Amino acid sequence: MILHGCPRLAWEAALSAGAYTGDTLATEGFVHCSDPGTVHLPLSVLFKGRTDLLLLVVDPALVGAPVRWEPGDPADPAGTPWFPHVYGPIPVDAVIATPPLTPEPDGSFLLPPALREA
């Protein structure tokens, strides 16, 4: 599974549209995602302290678009984590769960407990 944090309103819009495009598909050509071991990194930087977030749990086999693992910092591919990037919209049917994200007291995020135990 790959993961993507998004505001609840963005997910509700995706449900109406049938697919999720995030805020980078149009500008960067892909939707940024993470794996369970790295999802806390972008969540804590991009969404620190927000309380309106869901974690999209995506089955990459159901996406229907290329999923490429690429370095978080292309200038330093050996020294940075690699992340899955979805090169197309994510169909809502590829999202198998949407647990809410609750920030830690310092505003950072951890993988939700239900996913840590999976």
CORTARA-V880139 format. One record per residue. SS is DSSP state (h for helix, s for strand, l for the rest). OMEGA is omega in whole degrees, -180 to 180 (none if undefined). D_LAST is the distance of its C-alpha to the last C-alpha in whole Angstrom. Layout:
# CORTARA-V880139
ss=SS omega=OMEGA d_last=D_LAST
ss=SS omega=OMEGA d_last=D_LAST
This chain:
# CORTARA-V880139
ss=l omega=173 d_last=11
ss=s omega=-170 d_last=13
ss=s omega=178 d_last=14
ss=s omega=176 d_last=17
ss=s omega=178 d_last=18
ss=s omega=175 d_last=21
ss=s omega=-180 d_last=24
ss=h omega=-180 d_last=23
ss=h omega=178 d_last=27
ss=h omega=178 d_last=26
ss=h omega=178 d_last=23
ss=h omega=177 d_last=26
ss=h omega=179 d_last=28
ss=h omega=178 d_last=26
ss=h omega=178 d_last=25
ss=h omega=-177 d_last=29
ss=h omega=-178 d_last=30
ss=l omega=180 d_last=27
ss=s omega=178 d_last=26
ss=s omega=180 d_last=24
ss=l omega=-179 d_last=27
ss=l omega=180 d_last=26
ss=l omega=-178 d_last=29
ss=l omega=-179 d_last=29
ss=h omega=-179 d_last=29
ss=h omega=-174 d_last=33
ss=h omega=-177 d_last=34
ss=h omega=178 d_last=32
ss=l omega=179 d_last=31
ss=l omega=174 d_last=27
ss=s omega=178 d_last=24
ss=s omega=174 d_last=22
ss=l omega=180 d_last=19
ss=s omega=171 d_last=16
ss=l omega=-177 d_last=13
ss=l omega=-179 d_last=10
ss=l omega=-177 d_last=13
ss=l omega=-173 d_last=16
ss=h omega=179 d_last=15
ss=h omega=-177 d_last=17
ss=h omega=179 d_last=20
ss=h omega=180 d_last=21
ss=h omega=-176 d_last=20
ss=h omega=179 d_last=22
ss=h omega=-173 d_last=25
ss=h omega=-172 d_last=25
ss=l omega=-173 d_last=24
ss=l omega=174 d_last=25
ss=l omega=-177 d_last=25
ss=l omega=-177 d_last=25
ss=l omega=-177 d_last=24
ss=l omega=-171 d_last=24
ss=s omega=171 d_last=21
ss=s omega=174 d_last=18
ss=s omega=177 d_last=15
ss=s omega=177 d_last=15
ss=s omega=-169 d_last=12
ss=s omega=173 d_last=14
ss=l omega=-176 d_last=14
ss=h omega=179 d_last=17
ss=h omega=-179 d_last=19
ss=h omega=-174 d_last=20
ss=l omega=-179 d_last=21
ss=l omega=176 d_last=25
ss=l omega=178 d_last=26
ss=l omega=173 d_last=25
ss=s omega=-178 d_last=22
ss=s omega=175 d_last=24
ss=s omega=-175 d_last=22
ss=s omega=-179 d_last=25
ss=s omega=176 d_last=26
ss=l omega=176 d_last=25
ss=l omega=-178 d_last=29
ss=h omega=179 d_last=31
ss=h omega=-178 d_last=34
ss=h omega=-174 d_last=32
ss=l omega=-179 d_last=29
ss=l omega=-174 d_last=29
ss=l omega=-177 d_last=28
ss=l omega=175 d_last=26
ss=l omega=175 d_last=22
ss=s omega=-176 d_last=22
ss=s omega=174 d_last=20
ss=s omega=177 d_last=20
ss=s omega=-179 d_last=23
ss=s omega=-176 d_last=23
ss=l omega=177 d_last=27
ss=l omega=178 d_last=27
ss=l omega=178 d_last=26
ss=s omega=179 d_last=23
ss=s omega=-179 d_last=23
ss=h omega=178 d_last=22
ss=h omega=177 d_last=20
ss=h omega=-180 d_last=18
ss=s omega=-173 d_last=16
ss=s omega=177 d_last=14
ss=s omega=179 d_last=13
ss=s omega=180 d_last=15
ss=s omega=176 d_last=13
ss=s omega=177 d_last=16
ss=s omega=179 d_last=16
ss=l omega=-180 d_last=18
ss=l omega=172 d_last=20
ss=l omega=-180 d_last=21
ss=l omega=179 d_last=24
ss=l omega=179 d_last=25
ss=l omega=180 d_last=24
ss=l omega=-180 d_last=21
ss=l omega=172 d_last=18
ss=l omega=173 d_last=14
ss=l omega=179 d_last=11
ss=l omega=-176 d_last=10
ss=h omega=-179 d_last=9
ss=h omega=179 d_last=6
ss=h omega=177 d_last=5
ss=h omega=-177 d_last=6
ss=l omega=-175 d_last=4
ss=l omega=none d_last=0
